[in-house]
């Protein structure tokens, strides 16, 4: 551990020296400044830890010198205990600051919801889940922009996607990727039997232009008339857009806007996010299971969470937490109960791994 702290102090000093050089190149200066900002929290905690350790050494020396002065010894012993507790607190904060950061946590994201096993009931629940995230986003002060919705015969959602932007969006929502199972009596059920259906949720970090370079020669853009209800709302122009990324074969089609330009912009945003995710998955294939976006096939057996309406409860199977106010969850009220527990679990796992590798 001490070696790692010394290495951080040395690296910080080198970066500070580079920034202070009058002849530093702008790009080099920017990189050094960015890395230094990332190290700042750790450096502040290292300084605090060094000061606390110095205080502990001083108290131990004082106790050795006044071993015959009971009052002084008692006071020094009490102060030593407090200082050691404070040292432990700073060490834990320092460990957390040294954990590997996922740069994508601060990004905006693309939400994708798809009906899985369960037919029309799955589509209706997909709509409920999609609206749950919309309400949750509103409560967080995030921007929720519907990208595309494909409706079922009963006006449920076969699939739907949205762009969500705000502070630390991906870092909060990434744990929602997976299979969400519902147990309830469908509106189409006449005998009152409880059915089980499933919906898959994918959370994709949005890519910046610097992350994904889309060359015009790699894109095939097709336009066509969007579907609709006909009549005065029928679209008589080719406003719908389908973009194919030729190297990967990935295709995105958007038709919900009346403007071809707006549909194209949305399609490019979704395509960038998908390509960025594909590249992240390739690079991170050897990383922890939590960081790999495994959303499954829509099979109920791959569930991460179960929504049981007859019993009024929601259970997250990854952290074994049950919330008994299902209506509040569906209104986006109590999602943080699950999300915060999953964030804590990730931190604890990472701390355990970091501590064992530092020994």
RAWO-V713715 format. One record per residue. N is the residue number from 1. PHI is phi in whole degrees, -180 to 180 (999 if undefined). PSI is psi in whole degrees, -180 to 180 (NA if undefined). D_FIRST is the distance of its C-alpha to the first C-alpha in whole Angstrom. Layout:
n:N phi:PHI psi:PSI d_first:D_FIRST
n:N phi:PHI psi:PSI d_first:D_FIRST
This chain:
n:1 phi:999 psi:-44 d_first:0
n:2 phi:-62 psi:-38 d_first:4
n:3 phi:-62 psi:-41 d_first:5
n:4 phi:-66 psi:-41 d_first:5
n:5 phi:-65 psi:-41 d_first:6
n:6 phi:-64 psi:-38 d_first:9
n:7 phi:-65 psi:-38 d_first:10
n:8 phi:-67 psi:-43 d_first:11
n:9 phi:-62 psi:-41 d_first:13
n:10 phi:-66 psi:-44 d_first:14
n:11 phi:-63 psi:-41 d_first:15
n:12 phi:-62 psi:-41 d_first:17
n:13 phi:-64 psi:-41 d_first:19
n:14 phi:-64 psi:-43 d_first:20
n:15 phi:-66 psi:-41 d_first:21
n:16 phi:-63 psi:-39 d_first:23
n:17 phi:-64 psi:-41 d_first:25
n:18 phi:-64 psi:-42 d_first:26
n:19 phi:-64 psi:-34 d_first:27
n:20 phi:-79 psi:-9 d_first:29
n:21 phi:-70 psi:125 d_first:31
n:22 phi:-65 psi:-26 d_first:35
n:23 phi:-97 psi:16 d_first:35
n:24 phi:-66 psi:137 d_first:32
n:25 phi:-68 psi:145 d_first:34
n:26 phi:-55 psi:-45 d_first:34
n:27 phi:-66 psi:-41 d_first:32
n:28 phi:-67 psi:-41 d_first:29
n:29 phi:-62 psi:-44 d_first:29
n:30 phi:-63 psi:-43 d_first:29
n:31 phi:-63 psi:-44 d_first:26
n:32 phi:-65 psi:-41 d_first:24
n:33 phi:-66 psi:-39 d_first:25
n:34 phi:-65 psi:-44 d_first:24
n:35 phi:-66 psi:-38 d_first:21
n:36 phi:-65 psi:-38 d_first:20
n:37 phi:-63 psi:-38 d_first:22
n:38 phi:-67 psi:-30 d_first:19
n:39 phi:-86 psi:-11 d_first:16
n:40 phi:-60 psi:-45 d_first:18
n:41 phi:-61 psi:-45 d_first:17
n:42 phi:-63 psi:-41 d_first:13
n:43 phi:-64 psi:-41 d_first:14
n:44 phi:-62 psi:-41 d_first:16
n:45 phi:-71 psi:-36 d_first:14
n:46 phi:-63 psi:-43 d_first:12
n:47 phi:-62 psi:-41 d_first:15
n:48 phi:-65 psi:-39 d_first:16
n:49 phi:-67 psi:-43 d_first:13
n:50 phi:-60 psi:-44 d_first:13
n:51 phi:-64 psi:-40 d_first:17
n:52 phi:-68 psi:-40 d_first:16
n:53 phi:-66 psi:-36 d_first:15
n:54 phi:-66 psi:-39 d_first:17
n:55 phi:-64 psi:-40 d_first:20
n:56 phi:-64 psi:-43 d_first:19
n:57 phi:-61 psi:-40 d_first:19
n:58 phi:-65 psi:-40 d_first:22
n:59 phi:-67 psi:-38 d_first:24
n:60 phi:-65 psi:-39 d_first:23
n:61 phi:-65 psi:-41 d_first:25
n:62 phi:-63 psi:-40 d_first:27
n:63 phi:-65 psi:-35 d_first:28
n:64 phi:-69 psi:-35 d_first:28
n:65 phi:-77 psi:-31 d_first:31
n:66 phi:-112 psi:40 d_first:33
n:67 phi:-64 psi:-20 d_first:33
n:68 phi:-98 psi:-7 d_first:36
n:69 phi:-98 psi:98 d_first:37
n:70 phi:-61 psi:-41 d_first:36
n:71 phi:-64 psi:-47 d_first:36
n:72 phi:-65 psi:-40 d_first:34
n:73 phi:-65 psi:-41 d_first:32
n:74 phi:-64 psi:-42 d_first:32
n:75 phi:-66 psi:-42 d_first:31
n:76 phi:-67 psi:-37 d_first:28
n:77 phi:-64 psi:-42 d_first:27
n:78 phi:-65 psi:-44 d_first:27
n:79 phi:-66 psi:-35 d_first:26
n:80 phi:-65 psi:-43 d_first:23
n:81 phi:-60 psi:-43 d_first:23
n:82 phi:-65 psi:-41 d_first:23
n:83 phi:-65 psi:-38 d_first:20
n:84 phi:-70 psi:-35 d_first:18
n:85 phi:-64 psi:-42 d_first:19
n:86 phi:-67 psi:-38 d_first:18
n:87 phi:-61 psi:-43 d_first:15
n:88 phi:-63 psi:-41 d_first:14
n:89 phi:-63 psi:-44 d_first:16
n:90 phi:-66 psi:-39 d_first:14
n:91 phi:-60 psi:-42 d_first:10
n:92 phi:-65 psi:-42 d_first:12
n:93 phi:-64 psi:-38 d_first:14
n:94 phi:-66 psi:-43 d_first:11
n:95 phi:-58 psi:-44 d_first:10
n:96 phi:-64 psi:-37 d_first:13
n:97 phi:-70 psi:-22 d_first:13
n:98 phi:-90 psi:-8 d_first:11
n:99 phi:-64 psi:145 d_first:13
n:100 phi:-58 psi:132 d_first:15
n:101 phi:-97 psi:141 d_first:18
n:102 phi:-93 psi:108 d_first:22
n:103 phi:-58 psi:-24 d_first:24
n:104 phi:-72 psi:-16 d_first:27
n:105 phi:-58 psi:-30 d_first:26
n:106 phi:-86 psi:-2 d_first:28
n:107 phi:-83 psi:163 d_first:31
n:108 phi:-75 psi:175 d_first:34
n:109 phi:-144 psi:165 d_first:36
n:110 phi:-108 psi:126 d_first:39
n:111 phi:-98 psi:130 d_first:40
n:112 phi:-126 psi:127 d_first:42
n:113 phi:-122 psi:130 d_first:43
n:114 phi:-132 psi:137 d_first:46
n:115 phi:-69 psi:136 d_first:48
n:116 phi:-113 psi:-128 d_first:47
n:117 phi:-64 psi:131 d_first:49
n:118 phi:129 psi:3 d_first:52
n:119 phi:61 psi:-135 d_first:55
n:120 phi:-61 psi:-37 d_first:56
n:121 phi:-64 psi:-38 d_first:54
n:122 phi:-64 psi:-39 d_first:51
n:123 phi:-66 psi:-40 d_first:52
n:124 phi:-66 psi:-39 d_first:53
n:125 phi:-71 psi:-34 d_first:49
n:126 phi:-59 psi:-40 d_first:48
n:127 phi:-63 psi:-43 d_first:49
n:128 phi:-62 psi:-43 d_first:48
n:129 phi:-65 psi:-44 d_first:45
n:130 phi:-59 psi:-45 d_first:45
n:131 phi:-71 psi:-28 d_first:47
n:132 phi:-61 psi:-45 d_first:44
n:133 phi:-69 psi:-32 d_first:41
n:134 phi:-63 psi:-44 d_first:44
n:135 phi:-68 psi:-39 d_first:44
n:136 phi:-62 psi:-42 d_first:40
n:137 phi:-62 psi:-41 d_first:40
n:138 phi:-62 psi:-41 d_first:43
n:139 phi:-68 psi:-28 d_first:41
n:140 phi:-84 psi:-9 d_first:38
n:141 phi:80 psi:19 d_first:40
n:142 phi:-88 psi:160 d_first:39
n:143 phi:-91 psi:127 d_first:42
n:144 phi:-117 psi:111 d_first:43
n:145 phi:-116 psi:114 d_first:45
n:146 phi:-65 psi:129 d_first:47
n:147 phi:-97 psi:-49 d_first:47
n:148 phi:-158 psi:140 d_first:50
n:149 phi:-136 psi:129 d_first:51
n:150 phi:-113 psi:115 d_first:53
n:151 phi:-87 psi:155 d_first:55
n:152 phi:-93 psi:-179 d_first:57
n:153 phi:-62 psi:-33 d_first:60
n:154 phi:-97 psi:20 d_first:60
n:155 phi:69 psi:19 d_first:58
n:156 phi:-79 psi:-175 d_first:54
n:157 phi:-112 psi:114 d_first:52
n:158 phi:-65 psi:-42 d_first:51
n:159 phi:-157 psi:151 d_first:49
n:160 phi:-153 psi:150 d_first:47
n:161 phi:-140 psi:154 d_first:45
n:162 phi:-149 psi:151 d_first:44
n:163 phi:-100 psi:124 d_first:41
n:164 phi:-116 psi:127 d_first:39
n:165 phi:-131 psi:145 d_first:38
n:166 phi:159 psi:-168 d_first:36
n:167 phi:-77 psi:124 d_first:32
n:168 phi:54 psi:39 d_first:30
n:169 phi:-62 psi:-52 d_first:32
n:170 phi:-65 psi:-39 d_first:31
n:171 phi:-60 psi:-31 d_first:27
n:172 phi:-83 psi:-40 d_first:30
n:173 phi:-93 psi:-11 d_first:32
n:174 phi:-61 psi:-26 d_first:30
n:175 phi:-76 psi:-8 d_first:30
n:176 phi:-81 psi:-10 d_first:34
n:177 phi:-66 psi:129 d_first:34
n:178 phi:145 psi:-167 d_first:36
n:179 phi:-97 psi:125 d_first:39
n:180 phi:-106 psi:119 d_first:41
n:181 phi:-102 psi:139 d_first:44
n:182 phi:-121 psi:139 d_first:47
n:183 phi:-124 psi:112 d_first:49
n:184 phi:-165 psi:171 d_first:52
n:185 phi:-87 psi:115 d_first:56
n:186 phi:-66 psi:156 d_first:57
n:187 phi:-66 psi:-21 d_first:59
n:188 phi:-88 psi:-5 d_first:61
n:189 phi:-88 psi:119 d_first:61
n:190 phi:-87 psi:-28 d_first:65
n:191 phi:-91 psi:-2 d_first:64
n:192 phi:81 psi:15 d_first:61
n:193 phi:-77 psi:143 d_first:59
n:194 phi:-80 psi:130 d_first:55
n:195 phi:-111 psi:156 d_first:54
n:196 phi:-115 psi:127 d_first:50
n:197 phi:-132 psi:172 d_first:49
n:198 phi:-142 psi:150 d_first:46
n:199 phi:-135 psi:139 d_first:44
n:200 phi:-102 psi:140 d_first:42
n:201 phi:-121 psi:132 d_first:39
n:202 phi:-124 psi:135 d_first:37
n:203 phi:-117 psi:115 d_first:35
n:204 phi:-111 psi:127 d_first:35
n:205 phi:-67 psi:134 d_first:33
n:206 phi:-73 psi:143 d_first:35
n:207 phi:-97 psi:143 d_first:35
n:208 phi:-82 psi:164 d_first:36
n:209 phi:-61 psi:-31 d_first:38
n:210 phi:-73 psi:-20 d_first:35
n:211 phi:-82 psi:-40 d_first:34
n:212 phi:-124 psi:116 d_first:37
n:213 phi:-96 psi:111 d_first:40
n:214 phi:-99 psi:113 d_first:43
n:215 phi:-89 psi:140 d_first:46
n:216 phi:-56 psi:-37 d_first:49
n:217 phi:-71 psi:-14 d_first:50
n:218 phi:-92 psi:-2 d_first:48
n:219 phi:-115 psi:137 d_first:49
n:220 phi:-114 psi:120 d_first:53
n:221 phi:-112 psi:118 d_first:54
n:222 phi:-112 psi:142 d_first:57
n:223 phi:-119 psi:149 d_first:59
n:224 phi:-158 psi:169 d_first:61
n:225 phi:-75 psi:132 d_first:63
n:226 phi:-77 psi:151 d_first:60
n:227 phi:-75 psi:161 d_first:62
n:228 phi:-173 psi:-169 d_first:63
n:229 phi:-88 psi:-3 d_first:66
n:230 phi:82 psi:-164 d_first:68
n:231 phi:65 psi:-144 d_first:71
n:232 phi:-70 psi:-15 d_first:70
n:233 phi:-94 psi:1 d_first:67
n:234 phi:-64 psi:137 d_first:67
n:235 phi:-89 psi:115 d_first:65
n:236 phi:-98 psi:5 d_first:68
n:237 phi:-117 psi:163 d_first:65
n:238 phi:-83 psi:73 d_first:62
n:239 phi:-90 psi:-23 d_first:59
n:240 phi:-71 psi:146 d_first:57
n:241 phi:-130 psi:134 d_first:55
n:242 phi:-123 psi:122 d_first:53
n:243 phi:-114 psi:128 d_first:50
n:244 phi:-113 psi:126 d_first:49
n:245 phi:-87 psi:104 d_first:47
n:246 phi:-59 psi:-46 d_first:48
n:247 phi:-59 psi:-37 d_first:45
n:248 phi:-99 psi:-17 d_first:44
n:249 phi:78 psi:5 d_first:47
n:250 phi:-74 psi:137 d_first:45
n:251 phi:-127 psi:138 d_first:48
n:252 phi:-131 psi:130 d_first:48
n:253 phi:-123 psi:131 d_first:51
n:254 phi:-131 psi:134 d_first:52
n:255 phi:-141 psi:10 d_first:55
n:256 phi:-81 psi:-15 d_first:55
n:257 phi:-96 psi:153 d_first:55
n:258 phi:-80 psi:-19 d_first:59
n:259 phi:-94 psi:130 d_first:58
n:260 phi:-62 psi:-37 d_first:57
n:261 phi:-62 psi:-44 d_first:55
n:262 phi:-69 psi:-38 d_first:53
n:263 phi:-63 psi:-40 d_first:52
n:264 phi:-65 psi:-43 d_first:51
n:265 phi:-62 psi:-43 d_first:48
n:266 phi:-64 psi:-43 d_first:47
n:267 phi:-62 psi:-41 d_first:47
n:268 phi:-65 psi:-38 d_first:45
n:269 phi:-63 psi:-45 d_first:43
n:270 phi:-67 psi:-41 d_first:42
n:271 phi:-62 psi:-44 d_first:43
n:272 phi:-60 psi:-43 d_first:40
n:273 phi:-63 psi:-41 d_first:38
n:274 phi:-67 psi:-43 d_first:39
n:275 phi:-67 psi:-38 d_first:38
n:276 phi:-64 psi:-43 d_first:35
n:277 phi:-64 psi:-41 d_first:34
n:278 phi:-62 psi:-41 d_first:35
n:279 phi:-70 psi:-41 d_first:33
n:280 phi:-61 psi:-42 d_first:30
n:281 phi:-64 psi:-37 d_first:31
n:282 phi:-66 psi:-45 d_first:31
n:283 phi:-71 psi:-37 d_first:28
n:284 phi:-98 psi:17 d_first:26
n:285 phi:-59 psi:-24 d_first:28
n:286 phi:-97 psi:2 d_first:25
n:287 phi:-84 psi:-176 d_first:23
n:288 phi:-62 psi:154 d_first:23
n:289 phi:-61 psi:-32 d_first:26
n:290 phi:-64 psi:-30 d_first:25
n:291 phi:-90 psi:-11 d_first:25
n:292 phi:-92 psi:127 d_first:28
n:293 phi:-79 psi:90 d_first:32
n:294 phi:-103 psi:100 d_first:34
n:295 phi:-97 psi:-4 d_first:37
n:296 phi:77 psi:-172 d_first:39
n:297 phi:-105 psi:0 d_first:42
n:298 phi:98 psi:4 d_first:44
n:299 phi:-76 psi:138 d_first:44
n:300 phi:-62 psi:-27 d_first:44
n:301 phi:-70 psi:-15 d_first:42
n:302 phi:-96 psi:20 d_first:39
n:303 phi:-62 psi:146 d_first:39
n:304 phi:-108 psi:-23 d_first:36
n:305 phi:-150 psi:144 d_first:38
n:306 phi:-121 psi:132 d_first:42
n:307 phi:-110 psi:103 d_first:44
n:308 phi:-103 psi:102 d_first:47
n:309 phi:-72 psi:-41 d_first:49
n:310 phi:-58 psi:-35 d_first:52
n:311 phi:-95 psi:-4 d_first:49
n:312 phi:66 psi:32 d_first:48
n:313 phi:-131 psi:155 d_first:44
n:314 phi:-127 psi:128 d_first:41
n:315 phi:-121 psi:127 d_first:39
n:316 phi:-97 psi:117 d_first:35
n:317 phi:-79 psi:-13 d_first:35
n:318 phi:-79 psi:-32 d_first:31
n:319 phi:-119 psi:6 d_first:30
n:320 phi:53 psi:47 d_first:33
n:321 phi:-114 psi:134 d_first:34
n:322 phi:-119 psi:130 d_first:38
n:323 phi:-110 psi:127 d_first:40
n:324 phi:-96 psi:15 d_first:43
n:325 phi:-121 psi:77 d_first:45
n:326 phi:-62 psi:-33 d_first:45
n:327 phi:-65 psi:-38 d_first:47
n:328 phi:-65 psi:-40 d_first:45
n:329 phi:-63 psi:-47 d_first:42
n:330 phi:-67 psi:-19 d_first:45
n:331 phi:-90 psi:6 d_first:45
n:332 phi:79 psi:13 d_first:42
n:333 phi:-78 psi:-47 d_first:41
n:334 phi:-111 psi:18 d_first:39
n:335 phi:-63 psi:-31 d_first:37
n:336 phi:-62 psi:-25 d_first:33
n:337 phi:-57 psi:-44 d_first:33
n:338 phi:-78 psi:-45 d_first:32
n:339 phi:-62 psi:-45 d_first:30
n:340 phi:-63 psi:-38 d_first:28
n:341 phi:-66 psi:-38 d_first:28
n:342 phi:-71 psi:-37 d_first:27
n:343 phi:-63 psi:-44 d_first:24
n:344 phi:-63 psi:-42 d_first:23
n:345 phi:-62 psi:-41 d_first:23
n:346 phi:-63 psi:-43 d_first:21
n:347 phi:-65 psi:-42 d_first:18
n:348 phi:-65 psi:-42 d_first:18
n:349 phi:-64 psi:-42 d_first:18
n:350 phi:-67 psi:-39 d_first:15
n:351 phi:-63 psi:-43 d_first:13
n:352 phi:-63 psi:-42 d_first:14
n:353 phi:-67 psi:-42 d_first:13
n:354 phi:-66 psi:-44 d_first:10
n:355 phi:-63 psi:-41 d_first:8
n:356 phi:-69 psi:-34 d_first:10
n:357 phi:-78 psi:-18 d_first:9
n:358 phi:-89 psi:-10 d_first:6
n:359 phi:-81 psi:NA d_first:7
